[in-house]
Amino acid sequence: MTVRFKSRQRGLSFLGLLIVGGLLAVTGVIGAQIVPTVIEYQAVTKAINKASVGTTVAEVRSTFDKAAAIDNISSVSGKDLDVTKEGDKVVISFAYQREIHLTGPAYLTLKYTGRSR
């Protein structure tokens, strides 16, 4: 009876484990900075849908500013909104961008746009 040993090992080396762990850590840090901006975008869209029931531009902006104060929205204010009327319906649109500093001169720029329903 002869015993055969595997001549080749399988698996991940320690250096490979460090590289994969580092990539996962960097991805996690960037993801943790992106999630609050997405949550704020959702709050902005909810606030403009609430404000679209107004009939005048001043009323729409005032309603949005009140909702923005409640939801802690800092990227967009009432004066940044584009308020138009299509038929009998008030349509509110917005656009803004957020920058996330990565390292040195590198930034991640997120551009958000939307309009009311």
Sine and cosine of phi, psi and omega as CSV:
sin_phi,cos_phi,sin_psi,cos_psi,sin_omega,cos_omega
0.00,0.00,0.82,-0.58,0.06,-1.00
-0.92,-0.38,0.60,-0.80,0.01,-1.00
-0.97,-0.26,0.78,-0.62,0.01,-1.00
-0.97,-0.25,0.76,-0.65,0.05,-1.00
-0.99,-0.17,0.50,-0.86,0.07,-1.00
-0.94,0.35,0.79,-0.61,-0.03,-1.00
-0.99,0.11,-0.25,0.97,-0.05,-1.00
-0.79,-0.61,0.77,-0.64,0.01,-1.00
-1.00,0.08,0.43,-0.90,0.04,-1.00
-0.86,-0.51,0.44,-0.90,0.04,-1.00
0.78,-0.62,-0.18,-0.98,-0.07,-1.00
-0.96,-0.28,0.74,-0.67,0.02,-1.00
-0.97,0.24,0.23,-0.97,0.00,-1.00
-0.90,0.45,-0.65,0.76,0.03,-1.00
-0.90,0.43,-0.67,0.74,0.07,-1.00
-0.88,0.47,-0.63,0.77,0.04,-1.00
-0.89,0.45,-0.66,0.76,0.03,-1.00
-0.91,0.42,-0.65,0.76,-0.01,-1.00
-0.92,0.40,-0.73,0.69,0.01,-1.00
-0.89,0.45,-0.67,0.74,0.04,-1.00
-0.89,0.46,-0.65,0.76,0.04,-1.00
-0.90,0.43,-0.68,0.73,0.03,-1.00
-0.90,0.44,-0.66,0.75,0.04,-1.00
-0.91,0.42,-0.61,0.79,0.02,-1.00
-0.92,0.40,-0.70,0.71,0.02,-1.00
-0.89,0.45,-0.69,0.72,0.03,-1.00
-0.89,0.47,-0.64,0.77,0.02,-1.00
-0.91,0.41,-0.65,0.76,0.01,-1.00
-0.92,0.39,-0.69,0.72,0.02,-1.00
-0.92,0.40,-0.67,0.74,0.04,-1.00
-0.88,0.48,-0.61,0.79,0.02,-1.00
-0.92,0.39,-0.41,0.91,0.05,-1.00
-1.00,0.06,-0.41,0.91,-0.01,-1.00
-0.99,0.16,-0.60,0.80,-0.08,-1.00
-0.82,0.57,-0.71,0.70,0.02,-1.00
-0.88,0.47,-0.52,0.85,0.02,-1.00
-0.95,0.32,-0.57,0.82,0.05,-1.00
-0.93,0.36,-0.65,0.76,0.04,-1.00
-0.90,0.44,-0.64,0.77,0.04,-1.00
-0.91,0.41,-0.63,0.78,0.05,-1.00
-0.86,0.50,-0.68,0.73,0.03,-1.00
-0.90,0.43,-0.60,0.80,0.05,-1.00
-0.92,0.39,-0.60,0.80,0.03,-1.00
-0.91,0.41,-0.71,0.71,0.01,-1.00
-0.90,0.43,-0.60,0.80,0.06,-1.00
-0.91,0.41,-0.65,0.76,-0.02,-1.00
-0.93,0.36,-0.62,0.78,0.01,-1.00
-0.95,0.30,-0.48,0.87,0.08,-1.00
-0.93,0.36,-0.56,0.83,0.10,-1.00
-0.93,0.36,-0.65,0.76,-0.08,-1.00
-0.97,0.25,-0.29,0.96,-0.07,-1.00
-0.95,0.31,-0.10,0.99,0.06,-1.00
-0.99,0.17,-0.20,0.98,0.03,-1.00
-0.92,0.38,0.36,-0.93,-0.04,-1.00
-0.96,-0.26,-0.46,0.89,0.01,-1.00
-0.92,-0.39,0.31,-0.95,0.00,-1.00
-0.89,0.45,-0.68,0.74,0.00,-1.00
-0.90,0.44,-0.63,0.78,0.01,-1.00
-0.92,0.38,-0.65,0.76,0.02,-1.00
-0.89,0.45,-0.72,0.69,-0.01,-1.00
-0.92,0.40,-0.61,0.79,0.03,-1.00
-0.91,0.41,-0.69,0.73,0.02,-1.00
-0.89,0.45,-0.66,0.75,0.02,-1.00
-0.91,0.42,-0.69,0.72,-0.01,-1.00
-0.88,0.47,-0.60,0.80,0.04,-1.00
-0.92,0.40,-0.69,0.72,0.03,-1.00
-0.92,0.39,-0.57,0.82,0.02,-1.00
-0.93,0.37,-0.57,0.82,0.04,-1.00
-0.93,0.38,-0.59,0.81,0.00,-1.00
-0.95,0.33,-0.70,0.72,-0.06,-1.00
-1.00,0.02,0.08,1.00,0.04,-1.00
0.85,0.52,0.77,0.64,0.04,-1.00
-1.00,-0.02,0.84,-0.54,-0.04,-1.00
-0.89,-0.45,-0.20,0.98,-0.07,-1.00
-0.99,0.14,-0.46,0.89,-0.07,-1.00
-0.74,-0.67,0.66,-0.75,0.10,-0.99
-0.86,-0.50,0.09,-1.00,-0.03,-1.00
-0.87,0.49,-0.55,0.83,-0.01,-1.00
-0.96,0.29,-0.27,0.96,0.02,-1.00
-1.00,0.09,-0.15,0.99,-0.06,-1.00
-0.99,0.17,0.60,-0.80,0.13,-0.99
-0.98,-0.18,0.94,-0.34,-0.06,-1.00
-0.97,-0.26,0.85,-0.52,0.04,-1.00
-0.76,-0.65,0.16,-0.99,0.01,-1.00
-0.81,-0.59,0.81,-0.59,0.06,-1.00
-0.89,-0.45,0.98,-0.22,-0.10,-1.00
0.95,0.32,-0.84,-0.54,0.05,-1.00
-0.99,-0.17,0.06,1.00,-0.11,-0.99
-0.97,-0.25,0.71,-0.71,0.07,-1.00
-1.00,0.08,0.80,-0.60,0.00,-1.00
-0.90,-0.44,0.80,-0.60,-0.01,-1.00
-0.92,-0.40,0.76,-0.65,0.07,-1.00
-0.80,-0.60,0.43,-0.90,-0.01,-1.00
-0.53,-0.85,0.36,-0.93,0.09,-1.00
-0.44,-0.90,0.71,-0.71,0.07,-1.00
-0.41,-0.91,0.22,-0.97,0.04,-1.00
-0.72,-0.70,0.49,-0.87,0.05,-1.00
-0.83,-0.56,0.65,-0.76,0.03,-1.00
-0.92,-0.38,0.70,-0.71,0.06,-1.00
-0.90,-0.45,0.86,-0.52,-0.01,-1.00
-0.96,0.28,0.82,-0.57,0.02,-1.00
-1.00,-0.08,-0.92,0.39,0.05,-1.00
-0.27,-0.96,0.60,-0.80,0.02,-1.00
0.80,0.60,-0.82,-0.57,0.01,-1.00
-1.00,0.02,0.12,0.99,-0.08,-1.00
-1.00,-0.02,0.76,-0.64,0.04,-1.00
-0.77,-0.64,0.51,-0.86,0.15,-0.99
-0.97,-0.26,0.88,-0.48,-0.04,-1.00
-0.97,-0.24,0.82,-0.57,0.04,-1.00
-0.93,-0.36,0.82,-0.57,0.00,-1.00
-0.95,-0.32,0.81,-0.59,-0.01,-1.00
-0.89,-0.46,0.73,-0.69,0.10,-1.00
-0.68,-0.74,0.41,-0.91,0.04,-1.00
-0.12,-0.99,0.16,-0.99,0.06,-1.00
-0.48,-0.87,0.35,-0.94,-0.04,-1.00
-0.95,0.30,0.31,-0.95,0.02,-1.00
-0.99,0.13,0.00,0.00,0.00,0.00
